Amino acid sequence: MQCSQKSKLQDIAGDEVGFKQYWKYLTWKNARTVFEVRTNMLRSNANYGQNDEICYKCVKQKETTKHIFECEDSTDDKISRESYRDMIRKAGPRQDSARQSAEAIRNYMDERTKMKQIINRFG
Ligand SMILES: [Zn+2]
């Protein structure tokens, strides 16, 4: 736990320059989502110590920030390896793709939360 907290702090420090850039051209909501992707802090269960949390889409792999973009069962083309690479670019993501990807990711997280609620209740 201490170890992962430390790496999170290092990631945040590492994104200081990038954040200053994209904060200027994105809304605060999108900038925050981009920040969460870049620092691997998307509110996925795998990031909160429940390490055996499996991706609800493919039900094969551990659900990490990176996996959400790489999942073979993802149907949204705004959530892809390419958009992940763009979002974590050192200089900050491109404005248009960042806005679209941030919105897609928030939709994904909403959908995922609803899905988990159903699974927890009936699964
Ligand atoms: Zn998956």
py3Dmol code that shows the C-alpha trace and the ligand (Angstrom):
import py3Dmol

protein = """\
ATOM      1  CA  MET A   1       0.000   0.000   0.000  1.00  0.00           C
ATOM      2  CA  GLN A   2       2.777   2.417   0.930  1.00  0.00           C
ATOM      3  CA  CYS A   3       4.519   1.449  -2.239  1.00  0.00           C
ATOM      4  CA  SER A   4       1.557   2.206  -4.514  1.00  0.00           C
ATOM      5  CA  GLN A   5       0.874   5.510  -2.748  1.00  0.00           C
ATOM      6  CA  LYS A   6       4.448   6.492  -3.351  1.00  0.00           C
ATOM      7  CA  SER A   7       4.269   5.696  -7.040  1.00  0.00           C
ATOM      8  CA  LYS A   8       1.026   7.684  -7.315  1.00  0.00           C
ATOM      9  CA  LEU A   9       2.732  10.705  -5.807  1.00  0.00           C
ATOM     10  CA  GLN A  10       5.615  10.319  -8.198  1.00  0.00           C
ATOM     11  CA  ASP A  11       3.186  10.098 -11.102  1.00  0.00           C
ATOM     12  CA  ILE A  12       1.448  13.289 -10.016  1.00  0.00           C
ATOM     13  CA  ALA A  13       4.739  15.113  -9.712  1.00  0.00           C
ATOM     14  CA  GLY A  14       5.653  13.769 -13.130  1.00  0.00           C
ATOM     15  CA  ASP A  15       2.542  15.246 -14.684  1.00  0.00           C
ATOM     16  CA  GLU A  16       3.002  18.730 -13.281  1.00  0.00           C
ATOM     17  CA  VAL A  17       4.266  20.157 -16.546  1.00  0.00           C
ATOM     18  CA  GLY A  18       1.668  18.395 -18.665  1.00  0.00           C
ATOM     19  CA  PHE A  19      -1.180  19.450 -16.418  1.00  0.00           C
ATOM     20  CA  LYS A  20      -0.240  23.114 -16.688  1.00  0.00           C
ATOM     21  CA  GLN A  21      -0.482  22.745 -20.443  1.00  0.00           C
ATOM     22  CA  TYR A  22      -3.780  20.944 -20.901  1.00  0.00           C
ATOM     23  CA  TRP A  23      -5.533  22.735 -18.060  1.00  0.00           C
ATOM     24  CA  LYS A  24      -5.497  25.800 -20.344  1.00  0.00           C
ATOM     25  CA  TYR A  25      -7.331  24.267 -23.275  1.00  0.00           C
ATOM     26  CA  LEU A  26      -9.688  21.781 -21.619  1.00  0.00           C
ATOM     27  CA  THR A  27     -12.653  22.282 -19.330  1.00  0.00           C
ATOM     28  CA  TRP A  28     -11.885  21.472 -15.692  1.00  0.00           C
ATOM     29  CA  LYS A  29     -13.950  18.318 -15.964  1.00  0.00           C
ATOM     30  CA  ASN A  30     -12.042  17.018 -18.983  1.00  0.00           C
ATOM     31  CA  ALA A  31      -8.710  18.160 -17.562  1.00  0.00           C
ATOM     32  CA  ARG A  32      -9.434  16.196 -14.408  1.00  0.00           C
ATOM     33  CA  THR A  33     -10.303  13.060 -16.365  1.00  0.00           C
ATOM     34  CA  VAL A  34      -7.119  13.427 -18.442  1.00  0.00           C
ATOM     35  CA  PHE A  35      -5.164  13.937 -15.226  1.00  0.00           C
ATOM     36  CA  GLU A  36      -6.669  10.775 -13.744  1.00  0.00           C
ATOM     37  CA  VAL A  37      -5.741   8.782 -16.833  1.00  0.00           C
ATOM     38  CA  ARG A  38      -2.198  10.162 -16.908  1.00  0.00           C
ATOM     39  CA  THR A  39      -1.598   9.493 -13.235  1.00  0.00           C
ATOM     40  CA  ASN A  40      -3.296   6.084 -13.339  1.00  0.00           C
ATOM     41  CA  MET A  41      -5.911   7.240 -10.852  1.00  0.00           C
ATOM     42  CA  LEU A  42      -9.130   6.495 -12.667  1.00  0.00           C
ATOM     43  CA  ARG A  43     -11.610   5.381 -10.080  1.00  0.00           C
ATOM     44  CA  SER A  44     -11.330   1.730 -10.965  1.00  0.00           C
ATOM     45  CA  ASN A  45     -11.362  -0.876  -8.244  1.00  0.00           C
ATOM     46  CA  ALA A  46      -7.971  -2.204  -9.261  1.00  0.00           C
ATOM     47  CA  ASN A  47      -6.529   1.168  -8.242  1.00  0.00           C
ATOM     48  CA  TYR A  48      -8.136   0.955  -4.832  1.00  0.00           C
ATOM     49  CA  GLY A  49      -6.423  -2.141  -3.550  1.00  0.00           C
ATOM     50  CA  GLN A  50      -8.868  -4.710  -4.831  1.00  0.00           C
ATOM     51  CA  ASN A  51      -6.278  -6.242  -7.050  1.00  0.00           C
ATOM     52  CA  ASP A  52      -8.303  -9.146  -8.321  1.00  0.00           C
ATOM     53  CA  GLU A  53     -10.914  -6.883  -9.884  1.00  0.00           C
ATOM     54  CA  ILE A  54     -11.587  -8.136 -13.394  1.00  0.00           C
ATOM     55  CA  CYS A  55     -12.567  -6.003 -16.357  1.00  0.00           C
ATOM     56  CA  TYR A  56     -16.344  -6.194 -16.709  1.00  0.00           C
ATOM     57  CA  LYS A  57     -16.187  -6.059 -20.511  1.00  0.00           C
ATOM     58  CA  CYS A  58     -13.850  -8.910 -21.429  1.00  0.00           C
ATOM     59  CA  VAL A  59     -14.010 -10.623 -17.997  1.00  0.00           C
ATOM     60  CA  LYS A  60     -10.461 -11.805 -18.636  1.00  0.00           C
ATOM     61  CA  GLN A  61      -7.961  -9.226 -17.529  1.00  0.00           C
ATOM     62  CA  LYS A  62      -7.345  -7.037 -14.520  1.00  0.00           C
ATOM     63  CA  GLU A  63      -9.048  -3.698 -14.881  1.00  0.00           C
ATOM     64  CA  THR A  64      -6.350  -1.056 -14.876  1.00  0.00           C
ATOM     65  CA  THR A  65      -6.436   2.382 -16.453  1.00  0.00           C
ATOM     66  CA  LYS A  66      -4.308   1.077 -19.303  1.00  0.00           C
ATOM     67  CA  HIS A  67      -6.448  -2.008 -19.783  1.00  0.00           C
ATOM     68  CA  ILE A  68      -9.615   0.077 -20.137  1.00  0.00           C
ATOM     69  CA  PHE A  69      -8.065   1.529 -23.293  1.00  0.00           C
ATOM     70  CA  GLU A  70      -6.634  -1.755 -24.510  1.00  0.00           C
ATOM     71  CA  CYS A  71      -9.581  -4.019 -23.822  1.00  0.00           C
ATOM     72  CA  GLU A  72     -10.400  -6.064 -26.891  1.00  0.00           C
ATOM     73  CA  ASP A  73     -14.100  -5.888 -26.056  1.00  0.00           C
ATOM     74  CA  SER A  74     -14.229  -2.112 -25.919  1.00  0.00           C
ATOM     75  CA  THR A  75     -16.706  -0.874 -28.494  1.00  0.00           C
ATOM     76  CA  ASP A  76     -15.917   2.833 -28.267  1.00  0.00           C
ATOM     77  CA  ASP A  77     -13.285   3.997 -30.750  1.00  0.00           C
ATOM     78  CA  LYS A  78     -12.557   6.990 -28.509  1.00  0.00           C
ATOM     79  CA  ILE A  79     -11.201   4.498 -25.992  1.00  0.00           C
ATOM     80  CA  SER A  80      -8.313   2.848 -27.797  1.00  0.00           C
ATOM     81  CA  ARG A  81      -4.561   2.315 -27.609  1.00  0.00           C
ATOM     82  CA  GLU A  82      -4.158   5.364 -29.833  1.00  0.00           C
ATOM     83  CA  SER A  83      -6.258   7.627 -27.625  1.00  0.00           C
ATOM     84  CA  TYR A  84      -4.382   6.351 -24.560  1.00  0.00           C
ATOM     85  CA  ARG A  85      -1.059   7.177 -26.183  1.00  0.00           C
ATOM     86  CA  ASP A  86      -2.376  10.623 -27.006  1.00  0.00           C
ATOM     87  CA  MET A  87      -3.701  11.230 -23.498  1.00  0.00           C
ATOM     88  CA  ILE A  88      -0.404  10.378 -21.840  1.00  0.00           C
ATOM     89  CA  ARG A  89       1.742  12.411 -24.227  1.00  0.00           C
ATOM     90  CA  LYS A  90       4.352  14.339 -22.306  1.00  0.00           C
ATOM     91  CA  ALA A  91       3.357  17.690 -23.768  1.00  0.00           C
ATOM     92  CA  GLY A  92      -0.290  16.989 -23.020  1.00  0.00           C
ATOM     93  CA  PRO A  93      -2.959  15.480 -25.264  1.00  0.00           C
ATOM     94  CA  ARG A  94      -4.319  17.105 -28.393  1.00  0.00           C
ATOM     95  CA  GLN A  95      -7.319  19.259 -27.608  1.00  0.00           C
ATOM     96  CA  ASP A  96      -9.990  17.612 -29.757  1.00  0.00           C
ATOM     97  CA  SER A  97      -9.090  14.013 -29.075  1.00  0.00           C
ATOM     98  CA  ALA A  98      -8.607  14.725 -25.366  1.00  0.00           C
ATOM     99  CA  ARG A  99     -12.071  16.211 -25.074  1.00  0.00           C
ATOM    100  CA  GLN A 100     -13.647  13.254 -26.888  1.00  0.00           C
ATOM    101  CA  SER A 101     -11.645  10.645 -25.016  1.00  0.00           C
ATOM    102  CA  ALA A 102     -12.340  12.264 -21.630  1.00  0.00           C
ATOM    103  CA  GLU A 103     -16.072  12.226 -22.329  1.00  0.00           C
ATOM    104  CA  ALA A 104     -15.924   8.634 -23.537  1.00  0.00           C
ATOM    105  CA  ILE A 105     -14.022   7.577 -20.438  1.00  0.00           C
ATOM    106  CA  ARG A 106     -16.563   9.204 -18.135  1.00  0.00           C
ATOM    107  CA  ASN A 107     -19.363   7.401 -19.975  1.00  0.00           C
ATOM    108  CA  TYR A 108     -17.412   4.177 -19.629  1.00  0.00           C
ATOM    109  CA  MET A 109     -16.996   4.664 -15.880  1.00  0.00           C
ATOM    110  CA  ASP A 110     -20.710   5.431 -15.457  1.00  0.00           C
ATOM    111  CA  GLU A 111     -21.702   2.377 -17.437  1.00  0.00           C
ATOM    112  CA  ARG A 112     -19.249   0.273 -15.468  1.00  0.00           C
ATOM    113  CA  THR A 113     -20.628   1.486 -12.127  1.00  0.00           C
ATOM    114  CA  LYS A 114     -24.179   0.592 -13.171  1.00  0.00           C
ATOM    115  CA  MET A 115     -23.008  -2.804 -14.394  1.00  0.00           C
ATOM    116  CA  LYS A 116     -21.201  -3.502 -11.102  1.00  0.00           C
ATOM    117  CA  GLN A 117     -24.330  -2.614  -9.152  1.00  0.00           C
ATOM    118  CA  ILE A 118     -26.322  -5.140 -11.150  1.00  0.00           C
ATOM    119  CA  ILE A 119     -23.618  -7.794 -10.745  1.00  0.00           C
ATOM    120  CA  ASN A 120     -23.363  -7.176  -6.992  1.00  0.00           C
ATOM    121  CA  ARG A 121     -27.096  -7.477  -6.628  1.00  0.00           C
ATOM    122  CA  PHE A 122     -27.879 -10.405  -8.888  1.00  0.00           C
ATOM    123  CA  GLY A 123     -24.544 -11.942  -9.818  1.00  0.00           C
TER     124      GLY A 123
END
"""
ligand_1 = """\
1
ZN
Zn -11.233 -5.938 -20.665
"""
view = py3Dmol.view(width=600, height=400)
view.addModel(protein, "pdb")
view.setStyle({"model": 0}, {"cartoon": {"style": "trace"}})
view.addModel(ligand_1, "xyz")
view.setStyle({"model": 1}, {"stick": {}})
view.zoomTo()
view.show()
